[in-house]
Every structure is written in C-alpha cells, then in structure tokens.
Amino acid sequence: MAKETIVSLDIGSNKIVGLVAVVNNGSVEIEAAEHIEYEERVVEKGRVVDIYGCTEYIKRILTELEQQARRALPLVNISIGGGFVRGWTTFHTLNLETSRRKITEVDIENLLKNIRNENNIPQDAYILHLLPQEYIIDEETRVRKNPEGMFGSSIGAVVHVCIVQENPLRNIVECVKKTGSRVDKVYPHSWACAEALLSEEEKESGVLLIDIGKGTTDFLFYDESNLCGTYSIMTGGEHIDSDISKILEVSMETANEIKKQYGWCNYDTLVSENSPELTHQVEVRAIGSGAKKFVTVDEISKIVYDRISDTLARVTKKIEEDVDVWPRLGAGIVLTGGSSLLKGIKSCAENFFGRPVRIASPRNVMGLTSSYQQPFFSSVVGTLLLCKKDMENEDEPESDWIKKFNDKKQRIANRFKTIWNKW
C-alpha cells in the first residue's frame, strides 16, 4: 500500500477534534492533532444548530492541522452519532436459478441489493453502510470471505444495515464543504470507538460498547465477531449538568465543574457504606444573584447517580428492543467517552448491568501523545483506523469490509469497503 494521508474529524457537541496521520507499510503515525472547544452552541446532540458557526470551527481546526502537517487537506473523514444513526442485522437468502454451479459476482450483488430493497427504510433516512458479516452456502457452509467462485445452489448473507437521517448528515457535510474541503468517508460514532478500543477476542466473546458523550450516548453490540446492533440516544453528560443546574440553582458551568470534582456515580454504594465523603460541603454561587451558598457531596452525587442510572436504563431498553444481549456478553461491557471519567462510574455500571466493566481509552497509535489518550478522543482515533482498514481492503482482493453498490464495473472484492461520495 502506497503512503497515504488520512484526516479524521470528530464534530462533537462541545468540541471539535482533528487528527492527521500517515499510513505507510501498514503502520499509522499521527502527524498533527488539534482540538477546539466551542465558545457558543453550534452542535447540539450531534446535530448542527449553527451552520455558519460550525463551518468556522471546522475551518479553524483544518487550518491548524494544515499548518502542523505542512500540506493541504482536501479530504476529511468524519464519525457521526446523535440519535439519528441506527443499525440492525438481517439475513436473506437467494436461490440460484441453476443449481450446483459457481457463485458469481452478479449473484452476490443481487443478494445484497435485495437486502437493501427489502428492508423498510424511513423516507427521511439514507443507508450509510451495508456491512456483510458472513455468507451461508446451501444453508450450512458459513463463509466470512467473498464466496465468489464457490459452488452452491443457494447463498445467504448476514448483513448489518446502518441508516442515518439524511438532513442532519447533509448539514455536517455542507459545513465541511464550505471550508473548501470535502467529506470522503462517514462512519457511525460507535463503530469508530469500537475500532480504537475493542480487541478481536472481545468481539468474538460478545461485548457491549457504550460511549457517553456530552449530548449523546452511542453504543453497539458484538457477538461471535458479528456486529449485531448500532444505536444512539440523545442523552449524555450535559443532561447531568442540566439536572444539577436546575436542582441546585447554579450555572451550567458550575454544574459541570462540581459534577467532575465531587459527583459520585456509585452514590448508592456510598450511602450503604455510610461514607463520610457525602457530608463534605462545597461552596458554590447561586445562579443570577451570585450569592454564596453550600451544597453537599451527597446532593451532587444523588443527581449524578440518578441521571447516569437513567442513561444506562435507556441503553438497556433500546438494545433489548432488538436482541437478548445479556447472555451473550462474554467480554462484558466497555465504557468510553467523557462521562466515563466520572467518579465511581465503573462500579455503578457493574452494579447496574451485573457484568464486568472496563473504562477504555485509545492506545498504541504511533505519534498519539498522552493528552489524546483519553476516552473522549476514542472516536477520532477510531475513524483513522477505520480509514486505514478501508485502504488495506482496496489493495486486498478478498476483503469483506463494506460493499459499494453504485458502480457495477467494480470487482466484487472492492465493493466491501466504505466509499461515501453521495455529496
């Protein structure tokens, strides 16, 4: 594989993060990194609410990255979440007109087209990815690679269908376009986090990944190395801030500060242990009047605990609508995102789910400084790694990543890669 440059952007609800990396001989090395926190609201719950403001922040970060990398960056890759991304796994079978013959490129193409056409996609949604995970020949032989050339009378496919509401995505793409650059590839936020954080062993054993960001929570479930569900809900760390602000009558800025410093997610455990920590008093300023007052760690932690428990309950409800996930979590649960740094969240989640939990941050990427090895940078790092995987698949004639449908002249092997160029 020739030396390639990858740019990834994570356009979050409170900040924008960008990385530039060079892929050379299969290795990834970070050449530039930058993040900028918003001074005003331009993105809320993953959706652009100020297209001009968002464009300016993207322009600022791309300018900084270009200066660090000493080159123009015309193509960028992004990850998206925000409650408008959803994915599920489906299975379809195609009986071949002539039995006991070789499976052709056309057979596979027809099968996957049928899957796309037969799934009920809302009118305002767009199929972002179709991810073939395995094929089943004659209802018994399971194949993970491209089955073209094998003999069979029927071919089935297990495919993960990922859809996105079209207009929120268009708005993000338009912001990038206004800067003079163009979006090359788009990935679900949770997919990027999984690429940065999960091992192949975890995916095989069964694992639930939960990324709790500022405005949204994105999560997915793997079992037997198959992606079984992609989800996003519009609740996150900012909702804890809002609860603290309203209940304790302090500013959102103060709420965020005391949440991080004094809030305990495992409040119920501290109460049962009669922990003296809960009686500690914290001085704050009342919103509006600015009058000095005191609140206790008990008050702060109860609010944090209630909202985190509500978020985990929403995750549970959402995923249980599709699949009975709990008996299949051999590798437990992985937490990431900014809210995964809250005090006591690991034990809180373990008590809630009854499964082992680990907090994960991106590691083992050359050039990634320690300041970026934090849970809230998981998505931007994972986007780089997904792009690298797609580049490798372009060079690998039997890759089975993601199929592109809109170019019949491409060989079937190259259809299993992410190419997102509708706009």
C-alpha positions as CSV (number, residue, x, y, z in Angstrom):
1,M,0.0,0.0,0.0
2,A,1.4,3.4,-1.0
3,K,2.0,6.1,1.6
4,E,-1.4,7.8,2.3
5,T,-2.6,10.7,4.4
6,I,-5.8,10.4,6.5
7,V,-7.7,13.2,8.1
8,S,-10.3,12.5,10.8
9,L,-12.7,14.9,12.4
10,D,-14.9,14.3,15.4
11,I,-17.5,17.2,15.4
12,G,-18.9,16.8,18.9
13,S,-21.4,18.7,21.0
14,N,-18.8,20.7,22.9
15,K,-15.7,20.5,20.9
16,I,-14.2,19.6,17.5
17,V,-11.2,17.2,17.4
18,G,-9.0,16.6,14.3
19,L,-6.1,14.3,13.6
20,V,-3.8,13.9,10.6
21,A,-2.0,10.6,10.1
22,V,0.2,9.0,7.5
23,V,-0.2,5.3,6.7
24,N,2.9,3.7,5.5
25,N,3.6,0.0,5.1
26,G,0.6,-0.9,7.3
27,S,1.5,1.4,10.2
28,V,-0.2,4.6,11.3
29,E,1.7,7.6,12.5
30,I,0.0,10.8,13.8
31,E,1.4,13.9,12.2
32,A,-1.0,16.6,13.5
33,A,-3.5,16.8,16.3
34,E,-5.8,19.6,17.5
35,H,-9.0,20.2,19.4
36,I,-11.0,23.3,19.9
37,E,-13.8,23.8,22.5
38,Y,-16.8,25.7,21.3
39,E,-17.4,29.2,22.7
40,E,-21.0,29.1,21.7
41,R,-23.6,26.4,20.7
42,V,-23.0,25.2,17.2
43,V,-23.8,21.5,17.6
44,E,-26.4,20.0,19.9
45,K,-26.9,16.3,20.4
46,G,-24.9,15.6,17.3
47,R,-26.9,18.0,15.1
48,V,-25.7,21.3,13.6
49,V,-27.7,24.2,15.0
50,D,-25.5,27.0,13.7
51,I,-24.2,26.1,10.2
52,Y,-22.0,29.3,9.9
53,G,-20.5,28.8,13.4
54,C,-19.8,25.1,12.8
55,T,-18.2,25.9,9.4
56,E,-15.9,28.4,11.1
57,Y,-14.8,25.9,13.8
58,I,-14.1,23.3,11.1
59,K,-12.2,25.9,9.1
60,R,-10.1,26.8,12.2
61,I,-9.2,23.3,13.0
62,L,-8.3,22.4,9.4
63,T,-6.1,25.5,9.1
64,E,-4.3,24.5,12.3
65,L,-3.9,20.9,11.1
66,E,-2.6,22.0,7.7
67,Q,0.0,24.2,9.4
68,Q,1.2,21.3,11.6
69,A,1.2,18.8,8.7
70,R,2.6,21.3,6.2
71,R,0.2,20.3,3.4
72,A,-3.3,20.9,2.1
73,L,-6.0,18.6,3.4
74,P,-8.8,18.5,0.8
75,L,-10.4,15.3,2.1
76,V,-11.7,14.6,5.6
77,N,-13.3,11.6,7.3
78,I,-15.9,12.0,10.0
79,S,-17.9,10.0,12.5
80,I,-21.5,10.7,13.4
81,G,-23.9,9.9,16.2
82,G,-26.7,11.9,17.8
83,G,-29.8,9.8,17.9
84,F,-30.2,9.8,14.1
85,V,-28.0,6.7,13.5
86,R,-29.3,3.2,13.8
87,G,-28.2,-0.3,12.6
88,W,-29.5,-3.8,12.8
89,T,-28.6,-7.2,11.4
90,T,-30.7,-9.0,8.9
91,F,-30.4,-12.3,7.0
92,H,-31.6,-13.0,3.4
93,T,-31.2,-16.0,1.0
94,L,-31.0,-16.1,-2.7
95,N,-31.8,-19.4,-4.6
96,L,-29.7,-19.7,-7.7
97,E,-31.6,-20.4,-10.9
98,T,-29.1,-23.1,-11.9
99,S,-28.1,-25.3,-9.0
100,R,-24.7,-26.7,-8.3
101,R,-22.8,-24.0,-10.2
102,K,-20.2,-21.5,-9.3
103,I,-21.4,-18.4,-7.4
104,T,-20.7,-15.3,-9.4
105,E,-20.2,-11.6,-8.7
106,V,-23.8,-10.9,-10.1
107,D,-25.3,-13.4,-7.6
108,I,-23.7,-11.7,-4.6
109,E,-24.7,-8.3,-6.0
110,N,-28.3,-9.3,-6.5
111,L,-28.4,-10.8,-3.0
112,L,-27.2,-7.6,-1.3
113,K,-29.4,-5.4,-3.5
114,N,-32.4,-7.5,-2.4
115,I,-31.4,-6.9,1.2
116,R,-31.2,-3.2,0.7
117,N,-34.6,-3.0,-1.1
118,E,-36.5,-5.3,1.3
119,N,-35.6,-3.5,4.5
120,N,-38.1,-0.9,5.4
121,I,-36.1,2.3,5.4
122,P,-37.8,5.5,6.5
123,Q,-38.3,8.2,3.8
124,D,-36.0,10.7,5.6
125,A,-33.2,8.1,6.1
126,Y,-30.3,7.1,4.0
127,I,-28.4,3.7,4.0
128,L,-25.0,4.7,5.2
129,H,-23.5,1.3,5.2
130,L,-24.3,-2.3,4.4
131,L,-21.8,-4.5,6.2
132,P,-21.7,-8.2,5.0
133,Q,-20.6,-10.2,8.0
134,E,-20.8,-13.8,6.7
135,Y,-22.3,-15.9,3.9
136,I,-24.1,-19.2,4.2
137,I,-23.8,-21.5,1.2
138,D,-26.6,-24.1,0.8
139,E,-27.9,-23.3,4.3
140,E,-24.9,-24.9,6.0
141,T,-21.5,-23.7,5.0
142,R,-20.5,-20.5,6.7
143,V,-18.1,-18.2,4.8
144,R,-16.6,-14.9,6.0
145,K,-14.7,-14.1,2.9
146,N,-16.0,-13.3,-0.6
147,P,-17.7,-16.5,-1.7
148,E,-17.4,-15.8,-5.5
149,G,-16.2,-19.0,-7.3
150,M,-17.6,-21.4,-4.7
151,F,-20.2,-24.0,-5.8
152,G,-23.7,-23.9,-4.4
153,S,-27.5,-23.9,-5.0
154,S,-28.3,-21.1,-2.7
155,I,-26.4,-18.2,-1.0
156,G,-27.5,-16.4,2.2
157,A,-25.9,-13.3,3.8
158,V,-25.9,-11.9,7.3
159,V,-25.7,-8.2,6.8
160,H,-25.6,-5.2,9.2
161,V,-27.7,-2.4,7.8
162,C,-26.8,1.1,9.1
163,I,-29.1,4.0,8.3
164,V,-28.8,7.7,9.1
165,Q,-31.3,10.6,8.9
166,E,-30.3,12.4,5.8
167,N,-30.7,16.0,6.6
168,P,-28.6,16.1,9.8
169,L,-25.8,14.4,7.9
170,R,-26.2,16.8,5.0
171,N,-25.8,19.7,7.3
172,I,-22.5,18.4,8.6
173,V,-21.2,17.6,5.1
174,E,-22.3,21.1,4.0
175,C,-20.2,22.7,6.8
176,V,-17.1,20.8,5.6
177,K,-17.8,21.7,2.0
178,K,-18.0,25.4,2.9
179,T,-14.4,25.3,4.2
180,G,-13.1,24.1,0.8
181,S,-12.6,20.5,1.8
182,R,-14.8,17.5,1.1
183,V,-16.1,14.6,3.2
184,D,-14.6,11.3,2.0
185,K,-15.9,8.7,4.4
186,V,-18.5,8.7,7.2
187,Y,-18.7,6.2,10.0
188,P,-21.1,5.7,12.9
189,H,-19.5,7.1,16.0
190,S,-19.7,3.8,17.9
191,W,-18.0,2.0,15.0
192,A,-15.1,4.3,15.3
193,C,-14.9,3.8,19.0
194,A,-15.0,0.1,18.6
195,E,-12.2,0.1,16.1
196,A,-10.0,2.1,18.6
197,L,-10.9,0.2,21.7
198,L,-12.1,-3.4,21.2
199,S,-9.9,-6.5,20.7
200,E,-10.9,-9.3,18.3
201,E,-11.2,-11.5,21.3
202,E,-13.8,-9.2,22.9
203,K,-15.8,-9.1,19.7
204,E,-15.7,-12.9,19.4
205,S,-16.8,-13.4,23.1
206,G,-19.6,-10.8,23.0
207,V,-19.2,-7.2,24.1
208,L,-21.3,-4.1,24.6
209,L,-19.5,-0.8,23.9
210,I,-21.1,2.4,25.4
211,D,-19.7,5.9,24.6
212,I,-21.3,8.5,26.8
213,G,-20.6,11.9,25.3
214,K,-21.8,15.4,26.2
215,G,-25.1,15.4,24.3
216,T,-25.5,11.8,23.1
217,T,-24.7,8.2,24.0
218,D,-23.7,5.9,21.2
219,F,-23.4,2.1,21.7
220,L,-23.1,-1.1,19.8
221,F,-23.0,-4.9,20.5
222,Y,-20.7,-7.6,19.1
223,D,-21.2,-11.3,19.3
224,E,-19.2,-14.0,17.6
225,S,-17.3,-11.2,15.8
226,N,-20.5,-10.0,14.2
227,L,-21.8,-6.5,14.7
228,C,-25.4,-7.1,16.0
229,G,-26.7,-3.6,16.7
230,T,-25.8,0.1,16.2
231,Y,-27.6,2.6,18.4
232,S,-27.6,6.2,19.5
233,I,-29.7,8.1,22.1
234,M,-29.9,11.8,22.8
235,T,-28.8,11.8,26.4
236,G,-25.3,12.4,27.8
237,G,-23.1,14.2,30.3
238,E,-24.8,17.6,29.5
239,H,-28.0,16.3,30.9
240,I,-26.3,15.7,34.3
241,D,-25.1,19.3,34.2
242,S,-28.7,20.5,33.4
243,D,-30.1,18.5,36.3
244,I,-27.5,19.9,38.8
245,S,-28.1,23.4,37.5
246,K,-31.8,23.2,37.9
247,I,-31.9,21.4,41.2
248,L,-29.1,23.2,43.0
249,E,-29.8,26.5,41.2
250,V,-26.3,27.1,39.9
251,S,-24.9,27.9,36.5
252,M,-24.3,25.2,33.9
253,E,-20.6,26.0,34.1
254,T,-20.6,25.5,37.9
255,A,-22.7,22.4,37.5
256,N,-20.2,20.8,35.1
257,E,-17.3,21.7,37.5
258,I,-18.8,20.2,40.6
259,K,-20.1,17.2,38.7
260,K,-16.5,16.3,37.7
261,Q,-14.9,17.2,41.1
262,Y,-17.5,16.0,43.6
263,G,-20.1,13.8,41.8
264,W,-20.0,10.1,42.5
265,C,-21.9,7.7,40.2
266,N,-21.9,4.9,42.8
267,Y,-23.9,7.1,45.2
268,D,-26.0,4.1,46.4
269,T,-22.8,2.2,47.5
270,L,-21.5,5.2,49.4
271,V,-24.9,5.6,51.1
272,S,-24.9,1.9,52.1
273,E,-21.4,2.3,53.5
274,N,-22.4,5.5,55.3
275,S,-19.4,7.2,53.7
276,P,-18.2,10.4,55.4
277,E,-17.4,11.7,51.9
278,L,-21.1,12.5,51.4
279,T,-21.2,15.1,54.2
280,H,-18.5,17.2,52.7
281,Q,-19.7,20.7,51.8
282,V,-18.9,22.5,48.6
283,E,-19.1,26.3,48.2
284,V,-21.0,27.5,45.1
285,R,-22.5,30.7,43.8
286,A,-26.3,30.9,43.2
287,I,-27.3,31.5,39.6
288,G,-28.4,35.1,39.0
289,S,-27.7,36.7,42.4
290,G,-24.3,35.2,42.7
291,A,-24.9,34.7,46.5
292,K,-22.6,32.3,48.2
293,K,-24.1,29.0,49.4
294,F,-23.1,25.5,50.3
295,V,-24.2,22.1,48.9
296,T,-23.1,18.7,49.9
297,V,-21.4,15.9,48.0
298,D,-24.5,13.9,48.9
299,E,-26.7,16.3,47.0
300,I,-24.4,16.4,44.0
301,S,-23.8,12.7,43.8
302,K,-27.5,11.8,44.1
303,I,-28.2,13.9,41.0
304,V,-25.3,12.3,39.1
305,Y,-26.3,8.8,40.1
306,D,-29.9,9.3,39.1
307,R,-29.0,10.6,35.6
308,I,-26.4,8.0,34.9
309,S,-28.8,5.3,36.0
310,D,-31.4,6.7,33.7
311,T,-28.9,6.8,30.8
312,L,-27.9,3.1,31.4
313,A,-31.6,2.2,31.6
314,R,-32.3,3.9,28.3
315,V,-29.4,2.0,26.8
316,T,-30.8,-1.3,28.1
317,K,-34.3,-0.5,26.8
318,K,-33.1,0.4,23.4
319,I,-30.9,-2.6,22.9
320,E,-33.5,-5.1,24.3
321,E,-35.9,-4.0,21.7
322,D,-33.7,-5.8,19.2
323,V,-31.9,-8.6,20.9
324,D,-31.5,-10.6,24.1
325,V,-28.0,-9.3,24.7
326,W,-27.2,-10.2,28.3
327,P,-26.4,-14.0,28.0
328,R,-24.1,-13.2,25.1
329,L,-21.7,-10.7,26.8
330,G,-18.7,-13.0,27.5
331,A,-16.4,-10.0,27.4
332,G,-18.6,-7.7,29.4
333,I,-19.1,-4.0,28.9
334,V,-16.7,-1.3,27.7
335,L,-17.3,2.3,28.6
336,T,-15.7,5.3,26.9
337,G,-16.4,9.0,26.2
338,G,-16.0,12.0,28.5
339,S,-18.6,10.8,31.1
340,S,-16.7,7.5,31.6
341,L,-14.2,9.6,33.6
342,L,-16.8,10.4,36.3
343,K,-16.0,9.1,39.7
344,G,-17.4,5.6,40.5
345,I,-18.9,5.0,37.1
346,K,-17.2,1.6,36.7
347,S,-18.7,0.2,39.9
348,C,-22.0,1.9,39.2
349,A,-22.3,0.3,35.7
350,E,-21.2,-3.1,37.1
351,N,-23.9,-3.0,39.7
352,F,-26.5,-1.9,37.2
353,F,-25.7,-4.4,34.5
354,G,-24.3,-7.3,36.6
355,R,-21.4,-7.7,34.2
356,P,-17.7,-6.7,34.4
357,V,-17.0,-3.2,33.1
358,R,-13.7,-1.6,31.9
359,I,-13.0,2.0,31.0
360,A,-11.2,2.3,27.7
361,S,-9.0,4.9,26.0
362,P,-7.2,4.8,22.6
363,R,-3.7,3.4,22.8
364,N,-0.9,2.0,20.6
365,V,-1.1,4.6,17.8
366,M,2.3,6.0,16.9
367,G,2.6,9.7,17.5
368,L,-0.5,9.9,19.6
369,T,0.5,12.0,22.6
370,S,-0.7,11.1,26.1
371,S,-3.0,14.1,26.1
372,Y,-5.0,12.4,23.4
373,Q,-5.0,9.0,25.0
374,Q,-8.3,9.9,26.8
375,P,-11.8,8.4,26.4
376,F,-13.2,11.5,24.8
377,F,-10.8,11.1,21.8
378,S,-11.8,7.4,21.1
379,S,-13.9,8.3,18.1
380,V,-11.4,10.5,16.2
381,V,-8.7,7.9,16.6
382,G,-11.0,5.1,15.6
383,T,-12.0,7.0,12.5
384,L,-8.3,7.0,11.4
385,L,-8.1,3.3,12.0
386,L,-11.3,2.5,10.0
387,C,-9.9,4.6,7.1
388,K,-6.7,2.6,7.3
389,K,-8.7,-0.7,7.2
390,D,-10.5,0.5,4.1
391,M,-7.3,1.5,2.4
392,E,-5.9,-2.0,3.1
393,N,-9.1,-3.5,1.7
394,E,-8.7,-1.5,-1.5
395,D,-5.4,-3.4,-2.0
396,E,-6.8,-6.7,-0.8
397,P,-8.8,-8.5,-3.5
398,E,-10.7,-10.7,-1.0
399,S,-11.6,-8.1,1.6
400,D,-15.1,-8.3,3.2
401,W,-15.5,-4.9,4.7
402,I,-18.3,-2.8,3.3
403,K,-20.0,-3.2,-0.1
404,K,-20.4,-0.3,-2.5
405,F,-23.4,-0.7,-4.7
406,N,-23.4,2.2,-7.2
407,D,-20.6,1.1,-9.5
408,K,-21.3,-2.2,-11.2
409,K,-18.0,-2.2,-13.0
410,Q,-16.1,-2.6,-9.8
411,R,-14.9,-6.1,-8.9
412,I,-17.0,-7.6,-6.1
413,A,-14.0,-7.8,-3.9
414,N,-13.6,-4.0,-3.9
415,R,-17.3,-3.5,-3.1
416,F,-16.6,-4.4,0.5
417,K,-15.2,-1.1,1.5
418,T,-16.6,2.2,2.7
419,I,-16.9,4.7,-0.1
420,W,-19.3,7.6,0.8
421,N,-19.4,10.1,-2.0
422,K,-23.1,10.9,-2.5
423,W,-22.4,14.5,-1.8
